[in-house]
Amino acid sequence: MFPLRILTFLISLPLALGTIAYGQQPQTPAQDGRTRREGMGPRVGRSHERMGKGRRHGFRRFRGMGELNLTSEQQQQQRAIVQRHLESVKAQREELFRLREKRAQGEFTAEDKVRAKALRQEIHNSMEGVHNEIASILTPEQRTKLEQFKTERKARHEEMLRRRQERRENTP
């Protein structure tokens, strides 16, 4: 009986030490320089942090762009359009962010609400122009494919809304 305990101990000891050693390995840094663990926190406030850095935040309407096989020239044109847009609405975005902070602090007035709505509309109108400008650099085949993506996305969205409504109706 005694050798069986020793054998069990000798087998489990390397497993336990290996687990501990593996758990203490350094975290691999993510692409933005943070460790993976830091990047997994709550998303509060992160979208505004990214907005001014030229990323594709806000261009959700063109999620299928990767599947359109843009040429390098088209990609450069798209980046230039997006960058120009980000610079043109920077002041509106910053003011809207300040209004959001004001709202979170409980200091939001009726005038602030009207101003926020106007700012959102300005940004939305600018985005529409950007989408049209980006669509203008596409070939006819790419435009057809993009329209197909939009149609499919709209159908998925309507289906999701229908299912959500059914759940609400079936919930007591």
N, C-alpha and C positions, 0 to 999 in steps of 0.2 A: 504494500500500500504506500509506503514512504517513497519509493522510486517513482510511482505514478504522480505524486504531488510535485516532485522535483521536475519531472518531465513536463508537466503542465506549466509549471512556473517558467521553465526555460523556453518553452514555446511562446508563452504570452508576453514575456519580457521584451523581446525584440519588436513584437507587434505594438506594444504600448509605447516604447521609445520611438519607433518609427512614426507613429501617429503624432506624438508630441513634436518631433522634429519637423514633420511636414506642416503642422499648424503654425510653426514659428518662422516659416519662410517669409521673406519680404514680399509685400504686395507689389504686383506689377503696375507700373504707371499707365494710366489711360492716355489716349492721344492728346488730351488737353493739359497734361502735366499732373493732374490729380491722381491719387491712387484709386483703384477700383472701388474700394470701400467708401471713399469720400463721395464718389459719384453716385452712390446708391441711396443717398439720403432723400428727404422730401424735396419736391420740386418747387417749393415756394420761392418765388422771386427769381428763379433761374431764367425764365423766358426773357425778361427785360434785360438781364445780364448779357444774353446772347444776341439780342436784336441788333446792336450796333456793330457787330463783328463780321458782317458780310456773310453770315450763314444763311441758309435758305428758310429761316424762320418766317412764317407768314405766307409762304408760297405753296401751301398745301394743295391748291387747286392743280398744281403741276407735278404731283407726286409721280406720275407715270413718265416724266421726262427721261428718266434713266433708260426706259425701254424703247425710246424713240431713236436711239442710236445717233445722237447728234454728232456732227463733225466737230473737229477741234475749233474751227472758225465759228460755228454756231454756239459752241460752249463759251467761247470768249465773248461773243456778242451778248449772250444771255447774262454772263457775269457782269458785263458793263451796264446792261439795262438795270439789273438788280441793284448794283452799287449806286447808280445814279438815283434810283428810287429811294434807297435807304438814306442817302444824303438829303434828298428833297423833303422827306417827311421826318427828319430827325427832330426838328423843333416840336412838331406836333406830338411825336411819340414821347418826348421828354415831358411835355406839358401834361399829356394824358397820364403818364406815370406819376407825376406829382399829384394829380387829382385822385388817383387811386390811393396814394398814401394818405391824402387828406380824408378820403372816405373811410379808410381803415382806422384812422384816429378819431372818427366820429365828428369831424368838422366839415362835412360835405353839405353844401347849401343847394338850393334849387337852381341858382345860377351856375354852380359847378356842374350840376347834372346836365343842364342845357349845353354848356360848353363841352363836356365830355362827349355828348352825343354828336355835336358838330365835328369834333376832332375825329371821332371814329368814322364819321361819314366822309371827311376829307381823305383819311387814310384809305378807306374802302374805294373811293373814286380813283385815287392814285393807283391802287392795286389793279383796278380794272384796266387802266391805261397800260400798266406793266404787262398784264396778261395778254392784252391785244398786241402790244409791241413784240413780245416774245413769240406769239403765234405768227406774226408777220415774217419772222426769220426762218420758219419751218417750210419744208417742201410740201407739196400737196399730199403726198403719201403720209408724211408725218402728221399733218393737220388732220387727216382722216383718222389715223390711229389715235390721236389725242382726243378727237370728238368721241371715238368709241370708248376710250377710258372714262370720259366725262359721263357718257350715257350709262356705262356699267356702274360707276360710282353712285350716280343718282338713283339707279335701281336698287343698289344695296342699301342706300340710305333710306329710301322709302320702305323697303322690306323691314329694316331695323325699326323704323317708326311704327309700322303696322304691328310687329311683334310686341313692342313696348306697350302699345295701346291695348293689345289683347291681354297682356299680363296685368295691366291696371284694371281692366274690366273683370278679369277672373279672380283678382285678389279681393278677399272679403273685407 
